[in-house]
């Protein structure tokens, strides 16, 4: 099943930087959606060494790999993972067309069910 999740060039570059800076080789970048946050769901970004499961979605760009579990991908379909840096903050952000509301800090969101 095609879920159309993508990465920007800056997100791919930052994932590659993070992985290169780790002492442990083979770390995977994971994106997931967890219940909670002030709007109902929140994004989680994690580096770990667990291999992708058969049911996971793997998205690759410029050598960067993102693994998304089968439950989270349904809430992330059509989304874009970006990485931005400015004077006040730096971090990953997801542009999610499924989100119907989000909190002020952008870390949590809700969807119409």
MMTF fields as JSON, N, C-alpha, C and O atoms, coordinates in Angstrom:
{
  "mmtfVersion": "1.0.0",
  "mmtfProducer": "UNKNOWN",
  "numBonds": 451,
  "numAtoms": 452,
  "numGroups": 113,
  "numChains": 1,
  "numModels": 1,
  "chainsPerModel": [1],
  "groupsPerChain": [113],
  "chainIdList": ["A"],
  "bondAtomList": [4, 2, 8, 6, 12, 10, 16, 14, 20, 18, 24, 22, 28, 26, 32, 30, 36, 34, 40, 38, 44, 42, 48, 46, 52, 50, 56, 54, 60, 58, 64, 62, 68, 66, 72, 70, 76, 74, 80, 78, 84, 82, 88, 86, 92, 90, 96, 94, 100, 98, 104, 102, 108, 106, 112, 110, 116, 114, 120, 118, 124, 122, 128, 126, 132, 130, 136, 134, 140, 138, 144, 142, 148, 146, 152, 150, 156, 154, 160, 158, 164, 162, 168, 166, 172, 170, 176, 174, 180, 178, 184, 182, 188, 186, 192, 190, 196, 194, 200, 198, 204, 202, 208, 206, 212, 210, 216, 214, 220, 218, 224, 222, 228, 226, 232, 230, 236, 234, 240, 238, 244, 242, 248, 246, 252, 250, 256, 254, 260, 258, 264, 262, 268, 266, 272, 270, 276, 274, 280, 278, 284, 282, 288, 286, 292, 290, 296, 294, 300, 298, 304, 302, 308, 306, 312, 310, 316, 314, 320, 318, 324, 322, 328, 326, 332, 330, 336, 334, 340, 338, 344, 342, 348, 346, 352, 350, 356, 354, 360, 358, 364, 362, 368, 366, 372, 370, 376, 374, 380, 378, 384, 382, 388, 386, 392, 390, 396, 394, 400, 398, 404, 402, 408, 406, 412, 410, 416, 414, 420, 418, 424, 422, 428, 426, 432, 430, 436, 434, 440, 438, 444, 442, 448, 446],
  "bondOrderList": [1, 1, 1, 1, 1, 1, 1, 1, 1, 1, 1, 1, 1, 1, 1, 1, 1, 1, 1, 1, 1, 1, 1, 1, 1, 1, 1, 1, 1, 1, 1, 1, 1, 1, 1, 1, 1, 1, 1, 1, 1, 1, 1, 1, 1, 1, 1, 1, 1, 1, 1, 1, 1, 1, 1, 1, 1, 1, 1, 1, 1, 1, 1, 1, 1, 1, 1, 1, 1, 1, 1, 1, 1, 1, 1, 1, 1, 1, 1, 1, 1, 1, 1, 1, 1, 1, 1, 1, 1, 1, 1, 1, 1, 1, 1, 1, 1, 1, 1, 1, 1, 1, 1, 1, 1, 1, 1, 1, 1, 1, 1, 1],
  "groupList": [{"groupName": "UNK", "atomNameList": ["N", "CA", "C", "O"], "elementList": ["N", "C", "C", "O"], "formalChargeList": [0, 0, 0, 0], "bondAtomList": [1, 0, 2, 1, 3, 2], "bondOrderList": [1, 1, 2], "singleLetterCode": "X", "chemCompType": "L-PEPTIDE LINKING"}],
  "groupTypeList": [0, 0, 0, 0, 0, 0, 0, 0, 0, 0, 0, 0, 0, 0, 0, 0, 0, 0, 0, 0, 0, 0, 0, 0, 0, 0, 0, 0, 0, 0, 0, 0, 0, 0, 0, 0, 0, 0, 0, 0, 0, 0, 0, 0, 0, 0, 0, 0, 0, 0, 0, 0, 0, 0, 0, 0, 0, 0, 0, 0, 0, 0, 0, 0, 0, 0, 0, 0, 0, 0, 0, 0, 0, 0, 0, 0, 0, 0, 0, 0, 0, 0, 0, 0, 0, 0, 0, 0, 0, 0, 0, 0, 0, 0, 0, 0, 0, 0, 0, 0, 0, 0, 0, 0, 0, 0, 0, 0, 0, 0, 0, 0, 0],
  "groupIdList": [1, 2, 3, 4, 5, 6, 7, 8, 9, 10, 11, 12, 13, 14, 15, 16, 17, 18, 19, 20, 21, 22, 23, 24, 25, 26, 27, 28, 29, 30, 31, 32, 33, 34, 35, 36, 37, 38, 39, 40, 41, 42, 43, 44, 45, 46, 47, 48, 49, 50, 51, 52, 53, 54, 55, 56, 57, 58, 59, 60, 61, 62, 63, 64, 65, 66, 67, 68, 69, 70, 71, 72, 73, 74, 75, 76, 77, 78, 79, 80, 81, 82, 83, 84, 85, 86, 87, 88, 89, 90, 91, 92, 93, 94, 95, 96, 97, 98, 99, 100, 101, 102, 103, 104, 105, 106, 107, 108, 109, 110, 111, 112, 113],
  "secStructList": [7, 7, 7, 7, 7, 3, 3, 7, 2, 2, 2, 2, 2, 2, 2, 2, 2, 2, 2, 2, 6, 7, 1, 1, 6, 6, 7, 3, 3, 3, 3, 3, 3, 3, 3, 7, 1, 6, 6, 1, 3, 3, 3, 3, 3, 3, 3, 3, 7, 7, 7, 7, 7, 6, 6, 7, 3, 3, 3, 3, 3, 6, 6, 3, 3, 3, 3, 3, 7, 6, 6, 2, 2, 2, 2, 2, 6, 6, 7, 3, 3, 3, 3, 3, 3, 7, 1, 1, 7, 3, 3, 3, 3, 3, 3, 7, 6, 6, 3, 3, 3, 3, 7, 6, 6, 1, 1, 3, 3, 3, 3, 7, 7],
  "xCoordList": [0.848, 0.0, 0.891, 1.82, 0.624, 1.377, 0.82, -0.384, 1.703, 1.26, 1.789, 1.382, 2.678, 3.114, 3.655, 3.251, 4.551, 5.268, 6.606, 7.229, 7.066, 8.321, 9.177, 8.725, 10.426, 11.401, 11.874, 12.009, 12.124, 12.768, 14.272, 14.78, 14.971, 16.423, 17.051, 17.984, 16.55, 17.14, 16.894, 17.759, 15.742, 15.472, 16.415, 16.971, 16.594, 17.493, 18.925, 19.617, 19.369, 20.73, 20.912, 21.947, 19.919, 20.041, 20.026, 20.77, 19.201, 19.188, 20.551, 21.069, 21.137, 22.463, 23.515, 24.407, 23.417, 24.335, 24.193, 25.192, 22.962, 22.724, 23.286, 23.944, 23.025, 23.503, 25.027, 25.64, 25.648, 27.109, 27.762, 28.883, 27.072, 27.617, 27.476, 28.005, 26.79, 26.576, 27.707, 28.183, 28.128, 29.197, 28.727, 29.529, 27.446, 26.895, 26.43, 25.512, 27.037, 26.612, 25.265, 24.854, 24.592, 23.355, 22.109, 21.064, 22.19, 20.993, 19.99, 20.365, 18.727, 17.638, 16.864, 16.683, 16.415, 15.589, 14.126, 13.673, 13.405, 11.994, 11.107, 11.442, 9.972, 8.91, 7.686, 7.313, 7.063, 5.827, 4.859, 5.225, 3.627, 2.573, 2.111, 1.775, 2.1, 1.664, 0.438, 0.259, -0.391, -1.52, -1.012, -0.037, -1.673, -1.276, -1.05, -1.382, -0.485, -0.296, -1.584, -2.64, -1.506, -2.693, -3.739, -4.878, -3.374, -4.347, -4.755, -5.542, -4.249, -4.684, -3.61, -3.545, -2.753, -1.647, -0.377, -0.422, 0.754, 2.022, 3.019, 2.972, 3.92, 4.958, 6.115, 6.424, 6.745, 7.942, 9.017, 8.767, 10.216, 11.376, 12.412, 12.691, 12.987, 13.853, 14.917, 14.645, 16.127, 17.179, 17.307, 17.506, 17.195, 17.402, 18.023, 18.189, 18.365, 19.033, 18.136, 18.62, 16.833, 15.907, 15.691, 15.488, 15.733, 15.495, 14.025, 13.147, 13.787, 12.412, 11.63, 12.139, 10.408, 9.525, 8.942, 8.963, 8.433, 7.84, 6.66, 6.367, 5.981, 4.807, 5.155, 4.278, 6.424, 6.839, 6.957, 7.185, 6.798, 7.054, 8.441, 8.761, 9.265, 10.607, 10.666, 10.38, 11.049, 11.171, 12.642, 13.266, 13.194, 14.606, 14.78, 14.059, 15.777, 16.145, 17.6, 17.976, 18.411, 19.813, 20.566, 21.412, 20.275, 20.946, 20.303, 20.663, 19.368, 18.654, 17.459, 16.737, 17.261, 16.12, 15.252, 15.751, 13.941, 12.97, 12.067, 11.549, 11.881, 11.01, 9.769, 9.863, 8.6, 7.316, 6.508, 6.33, 6.021, 5.255, 3.904, 3.43, 3.299, 2.069, 0.874, -0.038, 0.847, -0.256, -0.077, -1.029, 1.14, 1.413, 1.266, 0.835, 1.616, 1.596, 0.205, 0.077, -0.828, -2.183, -2.475, -3.237, -1.875, -2.052, -1.071, -1.208, -0.085, 0.958, 0.891, 1.744, -0.09, -0.195, -0.229, -1.0, 0.608, 0.67, 1.512, 1.594, 2.143, 2.917, 4.328, 4.827, 4.965, 6.345, 7.121, 6.702, 8.248, 9.147, 10.157, 10.825, 10.269, 11.191, 12.091, 11.765, 13.212, 14.088, 14.409, 14.85, 14.181, 14.457, 15.316, 15.26, 16.106, 16.93, 16.777, 16.854, 16.555, 16.584, 17.167, 17.677, 17.099, 17.719, 17.076, 17.741, 15.806, 15.107, 14.962, 14.775, 15.044, 14.862, 15.375, 15.599, 15.555, 15.939, 15.242, 15.146, 14.752, 14.129, 13.372, 13.189, 12.942, 12.121, 10.676, 10.205, 9.993, 8.576, 7.902, 8.49, 6.667, 5.893, 4.781, 3.993, 4.735, 3.633, 2.615, 2.786, 1.549, 0.586, -0.762, -1.449, -1.148, -2.43, -3.637, -4.764, -3.416, -4.501, -4.837, -5.898, -3.949, -4.166, -5.255, -5.192, -6.245, -7.328, -7.111, -7.732, -6.246, -5.891, -4.53, -4.14, -3.806, -2.542, -2.35, -2.975, -1.474, -1.218, -0.301, 0.23, -0.122, 0.688, 2.137, 2.762, 2.692, 4.1, 4.286, 5.416, 3.206, 3.283, 3.681, 3.895, 3.788, 4.198, 3.057, 3.292, 1.829, 0.697, -0.35, -0.367, -1.233, -2.23, -3.448, -3.415, -4.506, -5.702, -6.132, -5.763, -6.917, -7.447, -8.937, -9.429, -9.651, -11.076, -11.209, -10.634, -11.955, -12.123, -13.442, -13.748],
  "yCoordList": [-1.182, 0.0, 1.243, 1.333, 2.189, 3.429, 4.456, 4.712, 5.049, 6.036, 7.429, 8.376, 7.586, 8.892, 9.775, 10.932, 9.258, 10.029, 10.407, 9.574, 11.643, 12.054, 12.881, 13.318, 13.081, 13.863, 15.028, 14.908, 16.149, 17.251, 16.984, 16.119, 17.737, 17.61, 17.892, 17.198, 18.914, 19.274, 18.187, 17.951, 17.523, 16.43, 15.257, 14.671, 14.921, 13.824, 14.142, 13.275, 15.368, 15.76, 15.682, 15.213, 16.136, 16.114, 14.678, 14.361, 13.823, 12.413, 11.792, 11.07, 12.058, 11.527, 12.057, 11.315, 13.342, 13.924, 13.241, 12.895, 13.046, 12.423, 11.008, 10.62, 10.26, 8.871, 8.832, 7.974, 9.741, 9.768, 10.155, 9.734, 10.947, 11.401, 10.406, 10.638, 9.322, 8.31, 7.288, 6.892, 6.869, 5.881, 4.483, 3.657, 4.238, 2.914, 2.893, 3.631, 2.075, 2.02, 1.319, 0.542, 1.604, 0.904, 1.456, 0.805, 2.644, 3.214, 3.625, 4.097, 3.44, 3.757, 4.963, 5.083, 5.844, 6.987, 6.58, 6.181, 6.683, 6.298, 7.498, 8.396, 7.49, 8.471, 7.681, 6.706, 8.105, 7.441, 8.466, 9.605, 8.039, 8.863, 8.163, 6.979, 8.91, 8.383, 9.148, 10.317, 8.496, 9.192, 10.132, 9.83, 11.274, 12.228, 13.601, 13.869, 14.459, 15.841, 16.612, 16.025, 17.891, 18.714, 18.632, 19.055, 18.095, 17.995, 16.562, 16.354, 15.58, 14.199, 13.239, 12.118, 13.64, 12.811, 13.637, 14.864, 12.963, 13.674, 12.857, 11.627, 13.565, 12.93, 12.521, 13.188, 11.404, 10.972, 10.663, 9.98, 11.179, 10.946, 10.224, 10.632, 9.145, 8.293, 7.644, 7.239, 7.549, 6.739, 5.47, 5.536, 4.312, 3.05, 2.025, 2.275, 0.868, -0.141, -1.318, -2.332, -1.187, -2.26, -2.262, -1.204, -3.425, -3.479, -3.181, -3.317, -2.783, -2.53, -3.839, -4.875, -3.786, -4.957, -5.091, -4.139, -6.255, -6.5, -5.574, -5.271, -5.121, -4.266, -2.772, -1.937, -2.427, -1.024, -0.462, -1.195, 0.844, 1.568, 2.178, 2.806, 2.002, 2.574, 3.57, 3.239, 4.806, 5.868, 6.27, 6.494, 6.362, 6.694, 7.893, 8.066, 8.722, 9.845, 10.196, 10.4, 10.267, 10.677, 9.905, 10.479, 8.633, 7.8, 7.797, 6.976, 8.69, 8.727, 7.794, 7.757, 7.039, 6.113, 6.502, 6.78, 6.521, 6.754, 5.539, 5.087, 5.01, 3.863, 4.329, 5.032, 3.929, 4.312, 3.043, 2.239, 2.867, 1.657, 1.665, 2.709, 0.493, 0.334, 1.093, 1.438, 1.361, 2.134, 3.62, 4.305, 4.114, 5.541, 5.996, 7.123, 5.144, 5.576, 6.003, 6.864, 5.419, 5.834, 7.279, 7.951, 7.763, 9.153, 10.095, 11.315, 9.527, 10.325, 10.298, 10.892, 9.632, 9.523, 10.913, 11.779, 11.104, 12.381, 13.431, 14.565, 13.077, 14.04, 14.203, 13.373, 15.302, 15.604, 15.868, 16.677, 15.184, 15.433, 16.479, 16.331, 17.548, 18.64, 18.862, 18.445, 19.514, 19.941, 21.401, 21.779, 22.226, 23.654, 24.133, 23.594, 25.151, 25.817, 27.304, 27.809, 28.017, 29.471, 29.958, 29.156, 31.234, 31.787, 31.297, 31.241, 30.944, 30.581, 29.088, 28.655, 28.291, 26.851, 26.067, 26.611, 24.777, 23.851, 22.54, 22.125, 21.88, 20.594, 20.071, 20.75, 18.829, 18.189, 18.651, 18.895, 18.764, 19.116, 18.306, 18.032, 17.935, 17.191, 18.082, 18.639, 18.202, 18.906, 17.829, 17.073, 17.772, 16.676, 17.177, 17.922, 16.779, 17.225, 16.612, 17.068, 15.591, 14.94, 15.641, 15.397, 16.509, 17.199, 18.257, 19.103, 18.196, 19.183, 20.287, 21.345, 20.06, 21.061, 20.692, 19.524, 21.686, 21.409, 22.4, 23.46, 22.033, 22.902, 24.041, 24.034, 24.996, 26.166, 25.853, 26.519, 24.849, 24.519, 23.585, 23.379, 23.02, 22.163, 20.736, 19.969, 20.349, 18.985, 18.014, 16.805, 18.48, 17.559, 18.029, 19.187, 17.084, 17.383, 16.495, 15.528, 16.842, 16.003, 15.764, 16.511, 14.713, 14.375, 14.137, 13.759, 14.357, 14.053, 12.549, 12.013, 11.886, 10.432, 10.091, 8.915],
  "zCoordList": [0.0, 0.0, 0.0, 0.802, -0.877, -0.995, -0.026, -0.006, 0.784, 1.768, 1.494, 2.167, 0.532, 0.076, 1.196, 1.312, 2.011, 3.025, 2.409, 1.751, 2.605, 1.982, 2.936, 3.995, 2.527, 3.298, 2.453, 1.236, 3.095, 2.388, 2.348, 3.061, 1.504, 1.438, 2.792, 3.195, 3.511, 4.806, 5.853, 6.697, 5.819, 6.756, 6.477, 7.406, 5.213, 4.855, 5.287, 5.82, 5.062, 5.445, 6.957, 7.43, 7.721, 9.184, 9.723, 10.651, 9.16, 9.58, 9.32, 10.171, 8.167, 7.858, 8.83, 9.241, 9.205, 10.188, 11.542, 12.173, 11.987, 13.285, 13.331, 14.296, 12.3, 12.254, 12.2, 12.836, 11.456, 11.345, 12.669, 12.953, 13.473, 14.744, 15.877, 16.964, 15.657, 16.7, 16.684, 15.621, 17.867, 17.986, 17.556, 17.121, 17.681, 17.358, 15.896, 15.536, 15.064, 13.656, 13.506, 14.368, 12.408, 12.088, 12.746, 12.722, 13.335, 13.948, 12.878, 11.805, 13.182, 12.27, 12.819, 14.03, 11.943, 12.348, 12.219, 11.146, 13.306, 13.322, 13.573, 14.345, 12.907, 13.138, 13.549, 12.896, 14.636, 15.052, 15.61, 15.901, 15.749, 16.33, 17.595, 17.581, 18.684, 19.974, 20.445, 20.103, 21.218, 21.835, 22.908, 23.596, 23.054, 24.085, 23.506, 22.351, 24.31, 23.881, 24.047, 24.282, 23.93, 24.192, 23.08, 23.28, 21.912, 20.824, 20.495, 19.571, 21.216, 21.011, 20.56, 21.066, 19.617, 19.136, 19.169, 19.08, 19.295, 19.204, 18.401, 18.383, 17.737, 16.938, 17.842, 18.829, 17.478, 18.192, 17.157, 16.165, 17.406, 16.553, 17.403, 18.531, 16.86, 17.655, 16.78, 15.65, 17.313, 16.698, 17.519, 18.732, 16.876, 17.587, 16.654, 15.46, 17.209, 16.402, 16.028, 15.526, 16.271, 15.906, 14.386, 13.791, 13.768, 12.324, 12.0, 12.852, 10.785, 10.342, 10.344, 9.917, 10.821, 10.79, 9.386, 8.606, 9.075, 7.757, 7.488, 6.331, 8.532, 8.37, 8.385, 8.166, 8.64, 8.665, 7.256, 6.294, 7.156, 5.911, 6.021, 7.03, 5.001, 4.965, 3.812, 2.661, 4.158, 3.163, 3.11, 4.147, 1.901, 1.75, 0.827, -0.156, 1.186, 0.332, 0.612, 1.766, -0.417, -0.311, 0.775, 1.461, 0.938, 1.916, 3.294, 4.138, 3.533, 4.813, 4.744, 3.748, 5.821, 5.899, 7.072, 8.162, 6.846, 7.908, 7.969, 6.948, 9.176, 9.391, 10.137, 11.143, 9.629, 10.228, 10.456, 9.541, 11.677, 11.99, 11.277, 10.829, 11.182, 10.402, 10.976, 10.224, 12.262, 12.843, 12.556, 12.181, 12.734, 12.554, 11.109, 10.863, 10.147, 8.748, 8.298, 7.427, 8.874, 8.511, 8.873, 8.179, 9.954, 10.381, 9.695, 9.782, 9.017, 8.369, 6.845, 6.187, 6.278, 4.823, 4.188, 4.6, 3.196, 2.491, 3.191, 2.719, 4.314, 5.1, 4.566, 3.807, 4.984, 4.623, 5.911, 6.739, 6.076, 7.201, 6.778, 5.754, 7.575, 7.283, 8.494, 9.605, 8.273, 9.359, 9.113, 8.028, 10.14, 10.007, 11.169, 12.275, 10.891, 11.897, 11.707, 10.587, 12.823, 12.793, 14.112, 14.894, 14.365, 15.565, 16.858, 17.892, 16.817, 18.054, 18.279, 19.416, 17.22, 17.4, 16.21, 15.129, 16.436, 15.378, 15.662, 16.817, 14.619, 14.847, 13.644, 12.634, 13.804, 12.792, 12.95, 14.061, 11.836, 11.834, 10.736, 9.69, 10.994, 10.003, 9.481, 10.245, 8.171, 7.501, 7.159, 6.202, 7.961, 7.893, 7.378, 8.077, 6.168, 5.62, 6.334, 6.139, 7.153, 7.883, 9.188, 9.763, 9.667, 10.936, 10.777, 9.885, 11.649, 11.614, 12.634, 12.538, 13.603, 14.612, 15.168, 15.149, 15.665, 16.328, 17.463, 17.501, 18.384, 19.525, 19.095, 17.985, 19.961, 19.653, 19.372, 18.547, 20.043, 19.821, 18.621, 18.181, 18.087, 16.916, 17.189, 16.249, 18.463, 18.792, 18.868, 18.858, 18.945, 18.976, 17.97, 17.553, 17.589, 16.574, 16.778, 17.538, 16.093, 16.096, 14.66, 13.754, 14.464, 13.143, 13.266, 14.33, 12.179, 12.151, 11.909, 10.961, 12.754, 12.612, 11.981, 11.787]
}
